[in-house]
């Protein structure tokens, strides 16, 4: 994350592709293969890194609610 790139949002390798945007494409039904054709400067590992980033963010912000 760099405050000078994409307003400090997490990006892939400084290429100005926000992780959030790439995850939105995947959630919308695009496959990694589709996106690799659309964005040839990205690699498969970049999308896997987006998934790992999201997993870690969710794990870090998990709230356990008491059972009632």
PyMOL Python script that loads the backbone (N, CA, C, O; Angstrom):
from pymol import cmd

cmd.read_pdbstr("""\
ATOM      1  N   UNK A   1       0.846  -1.177   0.000  1.00  0.00           N
ATOM      2  CA  UNK A   1       0.000   0.000   0.000  1.00  0.00           C
ATOM      3  C   UNK A   1       0.891   1.239   0.000  1.00  0.00           C
ATOM      4  O   UNK A   1       1.851   1.334   0.764  1.00  0.00           O
ATOM      5  N   UNK A   2       0.559   2.157  -0.850  1.00  0.00           N
ATOM      6  CA  UNK A   2       1.321   3.390  -0.990  1.00  0.00           C
ATOM      7  C   UNK A   2       0.307   4.529  -1.094  1.00  0.00           C
ATOM      8  O   UNK A   2      -0.555   4.498  -1.972  1.00  0.00           O
ATOM      9  N   UNK A   3       0.390   5.531  -0.220  1.00  0.00           N
ATOM     10  CA  UNK A   3      -0.591   6.623  -0.274  1.00  0.00           C
ATOM     11  C   UNK A   3      -0.594   7.370  -1.604  1.00  0.00           C
ATOM     12  O   UNK A   3      -1.560   8.065  -1.921  1.00  0.00           O
ATOM     13  N   UNK A   4       0.464   7.236  -2.376  1.00  0.00           N
ATOM     14  CA  UNK A   4       0.555   7.925  -3.665  1.00  0.00           C
ATOM     15  C   UNK A   4      -0.046   7.097  -4.804  1.00  0.00           C
ATOM     16  O   UNK A   4      -0.182   7.598  -5.920  1.00  0.00           O
ATOM     17  N   UNK A   5      -0.403   5.852  -4.543  1.00  0.00           N
ATOM     18  CA  UNK A   5      -0.959   4.973  -5.584  1.00  0.00           C
ATOM     19  C   UNK A   5      -2.361   4.548  -5.170  1.00  0.00           C
ATOM     20  O   UNK A   5      -2.545   3.950  -4.110  1.00  0.00           O
ATOM     21  N   UNK A   6      -3.344   4.855  -6.001  1.00  0.00           N
ATOM     22  CA  UNK A   6      -4.747   4.469  -5.775  1.00  0.00           C
ATOM     23  C   UNK A   6      -5.237   4.853  -4.383  1.00  0.00           C
ATOM     24  O   UNK A   6      -5.939   4.080  -3.732  1.00  0.00           O
ATOM     25  N   UNK A   7      -4.871   6.031  -3.936  1.00  0.00           N
ATOM     26  CA  UNK A   7      -5.324   6.577  -2.653  1.00  0.00           C
ATOM     27  C   UNK A   7      -4.971   5.674  -1.466  1.00  0.00           C
ATOM     28  O   UNK A   7      -5.668   5.663  -0.451  1.00  0.00           O
ATOM     29  N   UNK A   8      -3.880   4.920  -1.611  1.00  0.00           N
ATOM     30  CA  UNK A   8      -3.426   4.075  -0.509  1.00  0.00           C
ATOM     31  C   UNK A   8      -4.104   2.728  -0.413  1.00  0.00           C
ATOM     32  O   UNK A   8      -3.834   1.963   0.513  1.00  0.00           O
ATOM     33  N   UNK A   9      -4.985   2.422  -1.361  1.00  0.00           N
ATOM     34  CA  UNK A   9      -5.634   1.106  -1.344  1.00  0.00           C
ATOM     35  C   UNK A   9      -4.612   0.036  -1.719  1.00  0.00           C
ATOM     36  O   UNK A   9      -3.676   0.316  -2.468  1.00  0.00           O
ATOM     37  N   UNK A  10      -4.778  -1.187  -1.210  1.00  0.00           N
ATOM     38  CA  UNK A  10      -3.864  -2.268  -1.576  1.00  0.00           C
ATOM     39  C   UNK A  10      -3.916  -2.533  -3.074  1.00  0.00           C
ATOM     40  O   UNK A  10      -4.994  -2.679  -3.650  1.00  0.00           O
ATOM     41  N   UNK A  11      -2.755  -2.594  -3.695  1.00  0.00           N
ATOM     42  CA  UNK A  11      -2.643  -2.826  -5.136  1.00  0.00           C
ATOM     43  C   UNK A  11      -1.687  -3.974  -5.414  1.00  0.00           C
ATOM     44  O   UNK A  11      -0.880  -4.362  -4.569  1.00  0.00           O
ATOM     45  N   UNK A  12      -1.804  -4.501  -6.620  1.00  0.00           N
ATOM     46  CA  UNK A  12      -0.929  -5.581  -7.052  1.00  0.00           C
ATOM     47  C   UNK A  12       0.391  -5.012  -7.547  1.00  0.00           C
ATOM     48  O   UNK A  12       0.424  -4.256  -8.518  1.00  0.00           O
ATOM     49  N   UNK A  13       1.461  -5.372  -6.888  1.00  0.00           N
ATOM     50  CA  UNK A  13       2.838  -5.058  -7.296  1.00  0.00           C
ATOM     51  C   UNK A  13       3.045  -3.616  -7.778  1.00  0.00           C
ATOM     52  O   UNK A  13       3.874  -3.371  -8.655  1.00  0.00           O
ATOM     53  N   UNK A  14       2.317  -2.688  -7.225  1.00  0.00           N
ATOM     54  CA  UNK A  14       2.494  -1.294  -7.623  1.00  0.00           C
ATOM     55  C   UNK A  14       2.011  -0.984  -9.025  1.00  0.00           C
ATOM     56  O   UNK A  14       2.354   0.062  -9.577  1.00  0.00           O
ATOM     57  N   UNK A  15       1.218  -1.874  -9.614  1.00  0.00           N
ATOM     58  CA  UNK A  15       0.755  -1.689 -10.994  1.00  0.00           C
ATOM     59  C   UNK A  15      -0.534  -0.886 -11.099  1.00  0.00           C
ATOM     60  O   UNK A  15      -1.075  -0.722 -12.192  1.00  0.00           O
ATOM     61  N   UNK A  16      -1.026  -0.389  -9.982  1.00  0.00           N
ATOM     62  CA  UNK A  16      -2.255   0.404  -9.939  1.00  0.00           C
ATOM     63  C   UNK A  16      -3.507  -0.414 -10.239  1.00  0.00           C
ATOM     64  O   UNK A  16      -4.510   0.119 -10.714  1.00  0.00           O
ATOM     65  N   UNK A  17      -3.438  -1.703  -9.958  1.00  0.00           N
ATOM     66  CA  UNK A  17      -4.624  -2.553  -9.992  1.00  0.00           C
ATOM     67  C   UNK A  17      -5.041  -2.788  -8.545  1.00  0.00           C
ATOM     68  O   UNK A  17      -4.399  -3.574  -7.849  1.00  0.00           O
ATOM     69  N   UNK A  18      -6.094  -2.132  -8.076  1.00  0.00           N
ATOM     70  CA  UNK A  18      -6.523  -2.348  -6.692  1.00  0.00           C
ATOM     71  C   UNK A  18      -6.996  -3.786  -6.468  1.00  0.00           C
ATOM     72  O   UNK A  18      -7.721  -4.345  -7.292  1.00  0.00           O
ATOM     73  N   UNK A  19      -6.588  -4.366  -5.368  1.00  0.00           N
ATOM     74  CA  UNK A  19      -7.020  -5.712  -4.993  1.00  0.00           C
ATOM     75  C   UNK A  19      -8.548  -5.773  -5.001  1.00  0.00           C
ATOM     76  O   UNK A  19      -9.128  -6.739  -5.498  1.00  0.00           O
ATOM     77  N   UNK A  20      -9.188  -4.764  -4.461  1.00  0.00           N
ATOM     78  CA  UNK A  20     -10.649  -4.721  -4.386  1.00  0.00           C
ATOM     79  C   UNK A  20     -11.280  -4.881  -5.765  1.00  0.00           C
ATOM     80  O   UNK A  20     -12.249  -5.625  -5.916  1.00  0.00           O
ATOM     81  N   UNK A  21     -10.750  -4.199  -6.763  1.00  0.00           N
ATOM     82  CA  UNK A  21     -11.314  -4.272  -8.117  1.00  0.00           C
ATOM     83  C   UNK A  21     -11.157  -5.663  -8.709  1.00  0.00           C
ATOM     84  O   UNK A  21     -12.078  -6.180  -9.340  1.00  0.00           O
ATOM     85  N   UNK A  22      -9.999  -6.267  -8.509  1.00  0.00           N
ATOM     86  CA  UNK A  22      -9.773  -7.596  -9.059  1.00  0.00           C
ATOM     87  C   UNK A  22     -10.686  -8.619  -8.387  1.00  0.00           C
ATOM     88  O   UNK A  22     -11.200  -9.523  -9.046  1.00  0.00           O
ATOM     89  N   UNK A  23     -10.887  -8.480  -7.091  1.00  0.00           N
ATOM     90  CA  UNK A  23     -11.809  -9.379  -6.395  1.00  0.00           C
ATOM     91  C   UNK A  23     -13.245  -9.178  -6.879  1.00  0.00           C
ATOM     92  O   UNK A  23     -14.016 -10.136  -6.952  1.00  0.00           O
ATOM     93  N   UNK A  24     -13.603  -7.949  -7.207  1.00  0.00           N
ATOM     94  CA  UNK A  24     -14.946  -7.680  -7.743  1.00  0.00           C
ATOM     95  C   UNK A  24     -15.153  -8.375  -9.087  1.00  0.00           C
ATOM     96  O   UNK A  24     -16.222  -8.929  -9.343  1.00  0.00           O
ATOM     97  N   UNK A  25     -14.131  -8.344  -9.944  1.00  0.00           N
ATOM     98  CA  UNK A  25     -14.227  -9.057 -11.223  1.00  0.00           C
ATOM     99  C   UNK A  25     -14.455 -10.546 -10.980  1.00  0.00           C
ATOM    100  O   UNK A  25     -15.316 -11.159 -11.610  1.00  0.00           O
ATOM    101  N   UNK A  26     -13.682 -11.122 -10.066  1.00  0.00           N
ATOM    102  CA  UNK A  26     -13.811 -12.555  -9.775  1.00  0.00           C
ATOM    103  C   UNK A  26     -15.185 -12.864  -9.179  1.00  0.00           C
ATOM    104  O   UNK A  26     -15.807 -13.862  -9.541  1.00  0.00           O
ATOM    105  N   UNK A  27     -15.657 -12.015  -8.271  1.00  0.00           N
ATOM    106  CA  UNK A  27     -16.971 -12.218  -7.665  1.00  0.00           C
ATOM    107  C   UNK A  27     -18.086 -12.078  -8.695  1.00  0.00           C
ATOM    108  O   UNK A  27     -19.147 -12.688  -8.560  1.00  0.00           O
ATOM    109  N   UNK A  28     -17.841 -11.279  -9.712  1.00  0.00           N
ATOM    110  CA  UNK A  28     -18.836 -11.076 -10.762  1.00  0.00           C
ATOM    111  C   UNK A  28     -18.894 -12.202 -11.778  1.00  0.00           C
ATOM    112  O   UNK A  28     -19.736 -12.188 -12.676  1.00  0.00           O
ATOM    113  N   UNK A  29     -18.006 -13.178 -11.643  1.00  0.00           N
ATOM    114  CA  UNK A  29     -18.067 -14.338 -12.532  1.00  0.00           C
ATOM    115  C   UNK A  29     -16.929 -14.467 -13.516  1.00  0.00           C
ATOM    116  O   UNK A  29     -16.818 -15.485 -14.200  1.00  0.00           O
ATOM    117  N   UNK A  30     -16.080 -13.457 -13.604  1.00  0.00           N
ATOM    118  CA  UNK A  30     -14.912 -13.586 -14.489  1.00  0.00           C
ATOM    119  C   UNK A  30     -13.971 -14.630 -13.913  1.00  0.00           C
ATOM    120  O   UNK A  30     -13.819 -14.736 -12.696  1.00  0.00           O
ATOM    121  N   UNK A  31     -13.344 -15.395 -14.785  1.00  0.00           N
ATOM    122  CA  UNK A  31     -12.351 -16.362 -14.335  1.00  0.00           C
ATOM    123  C   UNK A  31     -10.970 -15.709 -14.352  1.00  0.00           C
ATOM    124  O   UNK A  31     -10.768 -14.661 -14.965  1.00  0.00           O
ATOM    125  N   UNK A  32     -10.045 -16.339 -13.677  1.00  0.00           N
ATOM    126  CA  UNK A  32      -8.669 -15.839 -13.708  1.00  0.00           C
ATOM    127  C   UNK A  32      -8.176 -15.817 -15.150  1.00  0.00           C
ATOM    128  O   UNK A  32      -7.495 -14.878 -15.561  1.00  0.00           O
ATOM    129  N   UNK A  33      -8.516 -16.846 -15.915  1.00  0.00           N
ATOM    130  CA  UNK A  33      -8.086 -16.903 -17.317  1.00  0.00           C
ATOM    131  C   UNK A  33      -8.657 -15.738 -18.122  1.00  0.00           C
ATOM    132  O   UNK A  33      -7.959 -15.156 -18.952  1.00  0.00           O
ATOM    133  N   UNK A  34      -9.937 -15.393 -17.879  1.00  0.00           N
ATOM    134  CA  UNK A  34     -10.544 -14.230 -18.544  1.00  0.00           C
ATOM    135  C   UNK A  34      -9.743 -12.965 -18.237  1.00  0.00           C
ATOM    136  O   UNK A  34      -9.427 -12.176 -19.128  1.00  0.00           O
ATOM    137  N   UNK A  35      -9.429 -12.797 -16.968  1.00  0.00           N
ATOM    138  CA  UNK A  35      -8.762 -11.571 -16.533  1.00  0.00           C
ATOM    139  C   UNK A  35      -7.309 -11.514 -17.001  1.00  0.00           C
ATOM    140  O   UNK A  35      -6.785 -10.427 -17.248  1.00  0.00           O
ATOM    141  N   UNK A  36      -6.658 -12.654 -17.126  1.00  0.00           N
ATOM    142  CA  UNK A  36      -5.292 -12.663 -17.657  1.00  0.00           C
ATOM    143  C   UNK A  36      -5.273 -12.205 -19.114  1.00  0.00           C
ATOM    144  O   UNK A  36      -4.322 -11.559 -19.552  1.00  0.00           O
ATOM    145  N   UNK A  37      -6.318 -12.539 -19.859  1.00  0.00           N
ATOM    146  CA  UNK A  37      -6.408 -12.061 -21.238  1.00  0.00           C
ATOM    147  C   UNK A  37      -6.699 -10.566 -21.282  1.00  0.00           C
ATOM    148  O   UNK A  37      -6.173  -9.846 -22.131  1.00  0.00           O
ATOM    149  N   UNK A  38      -7.541 -10.107 -20.362  1.00  0.00           N
ATOM    150  CA  UNK A  38      -7.918  -8.691 -20.315  1.00  0.00           C
ATOM    151  C   UNK A  38      -6.772  -7.807 -19.815  1.00  0.00           C
ATOM    152  O   UNK A  38      -6.605  -6.677 -20.273  1.00  0.00           O
ATOM    153  N   UNK A  39      -5.991  -8.331 -18.877  1.00  0.00           N
ATOM    154  CA  UNK A  39      -4.895  -7.576 -18.267  1.00  0.00           C
ATOM    155  C   UNK A  39      -3.598  -8.374 -18.412  1.00  0.00           C
ATOM    156  O   UNK A  39      -3.187  -9.050 -17.469  1.00  0.00           O
ATOM    157  N   UNK A  40      -2.947  -8.307 -19.577  1.00  0.00           N
ATOM    158  CA  UNK A  40      -1.779  -9.155 -19.842  1.00  0.00           C
ATOM    159  C   UNK A  40      -0.565  -8.877 -18.950  1.00  0.00           C
ATOM    160  O   UNK A  40       0.349  -9.700 -18.892  1.00  0.00           O
ATOM    161  N   UNK A  41      -0.538  -7.754 -18.266  1.00  0.00           N
ATOM    162  CA  UNK A  41       0.596  -7.472 -17.381  1.00  0.00           C
ATOM    163  C   UNK A  41       0.432  -8.108 -16.008  1.00  0.00           C
ATOM    164  O   UNK A  41       1.331  -8.011 -15.173  1.00  0.00           O
ATOM    165  N   UNK A  42      -0.722  -8.767 -15.758  1.00  0.00           N
ATOM    166  CA  UNK A  42      -0.920  -9.489 -14.511  1.00  0.00           C
ATOM    167  C   UNK A  42      -0.598 -10.966 -14.701  1.00  0.00           C
ATOM    168  O   UNK A  42      -0.603 -11.481 -15.819  1.00  0.00           O
ATOM    169  N   UNK A  43      -0.320 -11.635 -13.586  1.00  0.00           N
ATOM    170  CA  UNK A  43       0.001 -13.058 -13.593  1.00  0.00           C
ATOM    171  C   UNK A  43      -0.986 -13.797 -12.707  1.00  0.00           C
ATOM    172  O   UNK A  43      -1.620 -13.199 -11.838  1.00  0.00           O
ATOM    173  N   UNK A  44      -1.113 -15.087 -12.928  1.00  0.00           N
ATOM    174  CA  UNK A  44      -2.023 -15.917 -12.122  1.00  0.00           C
ATOM    175  C   UNK A  44      -1.758 -15.731 -10.629  1.00  0.00           C
ATOM    176  O   UNK A  44      -2.694 -15.660  -9.834  1.00  0.00           O
ATOM    177  N   UNK A  45      -0.486 -15.652 -10.252  1.00  0.00           N
ATOM    178  CA  UNK A  45      -0.111 -15.493  -8.858  1.00  0.00           C
ATOM    179  C   UNK A  45      -0.646 -14.198  -8.261  1.00  0.00           C
ATOM    180  O   UNK A  45      -0.872 -14.122  -7.053  1.00  0.00           O
ATOM    181  N   UNK A  46      -0.850 -13.181  -9.091  1.00  0.00           N
ATOM    182  CA  UNK A  46      -1.413 -11.916  -8.604  1.00  0.00           C
ATOM    183  C   UNK A  46      -2.839 -12.127  -8.090  1.00  0.00           C
ATOM    184  O   UNK A  46      -3.218 -11.562  -7.064  1.00  0.00           O
ATOM    185  N   UNK A  47      -3.622 -12.932  -8.794  1.00  0.00           N
ATOM    186  CA  UNK A  47      -4.995 -13.192  -8.373  1.00  0.00           C
ATOM    187  C   UNK A  47      -5.023 -14.081  -7.130  1.00  0.00           C
ATOM    188  O   UNK A  47      -5.865 -13.908  -6.249  1.00  0.00           O
ATOM    189  N   UNK A  48      -4.107 -15.020  -7.074  1.00  0.00           N
ATOM    190  CA  UNK A  48      -4.008 -15.858  -5.879  1.00  0.00           C
ATOM    191  C   UNK A  48      -3.601 -15.008  -4.675  1.00  0.00           C
ATOM    192  O   UNK A  48      -4.058 -15.248  -3.557  1.00  0.00           O
ATOM    193  N   UNK A  49      -2.748 -14.025  -4.906  1.00  0.00           N
ATOM    194  CA  UNK A  49      -2.349 -13.113  -3.827  1.00  0.00           C
ATOM    195  C   UNK A  49      -3.542 -12.273  -3.363  1.00  0.00           C
ATOM    196  O   UNK A  49      -3.652 -11.967  -2.175  1.00  0.00           O
ATOM    197  N   UNK A  50      -4.430 -11.899  -4.278  1.00  0.00           N
ATOM    198  CA  UNK A  50      -5.652 -11.166  -3.895  1.00  0.00           C
ATOM    199  C   UNK A  50      -6.500 -12.010  -2.965  1.00  0.00           C
ATOM    200  O   UNK A  50      -7.000 -11.517  -1.954  1.00  0.00           O
ATOM    201  N   UNK A  51      -6.664 -13.276  -3.301  1.00  0.00           N
ATOM    202  CA  UNK A  51      -7.438 -14.181  -2.438  1.00  0.00           C
ATOM    203  C   UNK A  51      -6.793 -14.306  -1.066  1.00  0.00           C
ATOM    204  O   UNK A  51      -7.481 -14.268  -0.045  1.00  0.00           O
ATOM    205  N   UNK A  52      -5.486 -14.453  -1.043  1.00  0.00           N
ATOM    206  CA  UNK A  52      -4.782 -14.600   0.237  1.00  0.00           C
ATOM    207  C   UNK A  52      -4.894 -13.325   1.062  1.00  0.00           C
ATOM    208  O   UNK A  52      -5.073 -13.393   2.278  1.00  0.00           O
ATOM    209  N   UNK A  53      -4.794 -12.180   0.429  1.00  0.00           N
ATOM    210  CA  UNK A  53      -4.938 -10.911   1.126  1.00  0.00           C
ATOM    211  C   UNK A  53      -6.328 -10.811   1.764  1.00  0.00           C
ATOM    212  O   UNK A  53      -6.457 -10.446   2.932  1.00  0.00           O
ATOM    213  N   UNK A  54      -7.366 -11.140   0.983  1.00  0.00           N
ATOM    214  CA  UNK A  54      -8.734 -11.077   1.501  1.00  0.00           C
ATOM    215  C   UNK A  54      -8.909 -12.042   2.670  1.00  0.00           C
ATOM    216  O   UNK A  54      -9.546 -11.697   3.665  1.00  0.00           O
ATOM    217  N   UNK A  55      -8.354 -13.238   2.561  1.00  0.00           N
ATOM    218  CA  UNK A  55      -8.461 -14.212   3.637  1.00  0.00           C
ATOM    219  C   UNK A  55      -7.827 -13.679   4.913  1.00  0.00           C
ATOM    220  O   UNK A  55      -8.398 -13.793   5.998  1.00  0.00           O
ATOM    221  N   UNK A  56      -6.648 -13.100   4.775  1.00  0.00           N
ATOM    222  CA  UNK A  56      -5.955 -12.571   5.955  1.00  0.00           C
ATOM    223  C   UNK A  56      -6.695 -11.384   6.565  1.00  0.00           C
ATOM    224  O   UNK A  56      -6.744 -11.243   7.787  1.00  0.00           O
ATOM    225  N   UNK A  57      -7.265 -10.538   5.728  1.00  0.00           N
ATOM    226  CA  UNK A  57      -8.015  -9.393   6.250  1.00  0.00           C
ATOM    227  C   UNK A  57      -9.245  -9.868   7.018  1.00  0.00           C
ATOM    228  O   UNK A  57      -9.566  -9.327   8.076  1.00  0.00           O
ATOM    229  N   UNK A  58      -9.923 -10.865   6.492  1.00  0.00           N
ATOM    230  CA  UNK A  58     -11.097 -11.392   7.186  1.00  0.00           C
ATOM    231  C   UNK A  58     -10.704 -12.078   8.483  1.00  0.00           C
ATOM    232  O   UNK A  58     -11.405 -11.947   9.487  1.00  0.00           O
ATOM    233  N   UNK A  59      -9.617 -12.792   8.478  1.00  0.00           N
ATOM    234  CA  UNK A  59      -9.160 -13.465   9.688  1.00  0.00           C
ATOM    235  C   UNK A  59      -8.773 -12.449  10.759  1.00  0.00           C
ATOM    236  O   UNK A  59      -9.001 -12.681  11.946  1.00  0.00           O
ATOM    237  N   UNK A  60      -8.199 -11.343  10.351  1.00  0.00           N
ATOM    238  CA  UNK A  60      -7.755 -10.324  11.295  1.00  0.00           C
ATOM    239  C   UNK A  60      -8.926  -9.557  11.899  1.00  0.00           C
ATOM    240  O   UNK A  60      -8.805  -8.996  12.987  1.00  0.00           O
ATOM    241  N   UNK A  61     -10.053  -9.530  11.203  1.00  0.00           N
ATOM    242  CA  UNK A  61     -11.189  -8.736  11.665  1.00  0.00           C
ATOM    243  C   UNK A  61     -12.361  -9.592  12.121  1.00  0.00           C
ATOM    244  O   UNK A  61     -13.489  -9.105  12.195  1.00  0.00           O
ATOM    245  N   UNK A  62     -12.117 -10.836  12.423  1.00  0.00           N
ATOM    246  CA  UNK A  62     -13.178 -11.730  12.861  1.00  0.00           C
ATOM    247  C   UNK A  62     -13.686 -11.330  14.237  1.00  0.00           C
ATOM    248  O   UNK A  62     -12.903 -11.087  15.156  1.00  0.00           O
ATOM    249  N   UNK A  63     -14.985 -11.265  14.365  1.00  0.00           N
ATOM    250  CA  UNK A  63     -15.617 -10.963  15.646  1.00  0.00           C
ATOM    251  C   UNK A  63     -16.432 -12.188  16.065  1.00  0.00           C
ATOM    252  O   UNK A  63     -17.271 -12.676  15.307  1.00  0.00           O
ATOM    253  N   UNK A  64     -16.181 -12.668  17.256  1.00  0.00           N
ATOM    254  CA  UNK A  64     -16.929 -13.816  17.750  1.00  0.00           C
ATOM    255  C   UNK A  64     -18.091 -13.310  18.602  1.00  0.00           C
ATOM    256  O   UNK A  64     -17.892 -12.609  19.595  1.00  0.00           O
ATOM    257  N   UNK A  65     -19.289 -13.671  18.204  1.00  0.00           N
ATOM    258  CA  UNK A  65     -20.474 -13.254  18.937  1.00  0.00           C
ATOM    259  C   UNK A  65     -20.816 -14.323  19.976  1.00  0.00           C
ATOM    260  O   UNK A  65     -20.659 -15.516  19.717  1.00  0.00           O
ATOM    261  N   UNK A  66     -21.275 -13.901  21.129  1.00  0.00           N
ATOM    262  CA  UNK A  66     -21.650 -14.890  22.151  1.00  0.00           C
ATOM    263  C   UNK A  66     -22.889 -15.669  21.715  1.00  0.00           C
ATOM    264  O   UNK A  66     -23.782 -15.121  21.068  1.00  0.00           O
ATOM    265  N   UNK A  67     -22.933 -16.931  22.070  1.00  0.00           N
ATOM    266  CA  UNK A  67     -24.108 -17.747  21.773  1.00  0.00           C
ATOM    267  C   UNK A  67     -25.208 -17.389  22.751  1.00  0.00           C
ATOM    268  O   UNK A  67     -24.948 -17.219  23.942  1.00  0.00           O
ATOM    269  N   UNK A  68     -26.431 -17.272  22.266  1.00  0.00           N
ATOM    270  CA  UNK A  68     -27.558 -16.950  23.152  1.00  0.00           C
ATOM    271  C   UNK A  68     -28.576 -18.060  23.144  1.00  0.00           C
ATOM    272  O   UNK A  68     -29.594 -17.969  23.829  1.00  0.00           O
TER     273      UNK A  68
END
""", "prot")
cmd.dss("prot")
cmd.show_as("cartoon", "prot")
cmd.util.cbc("prot")
cmd.orient("prot")
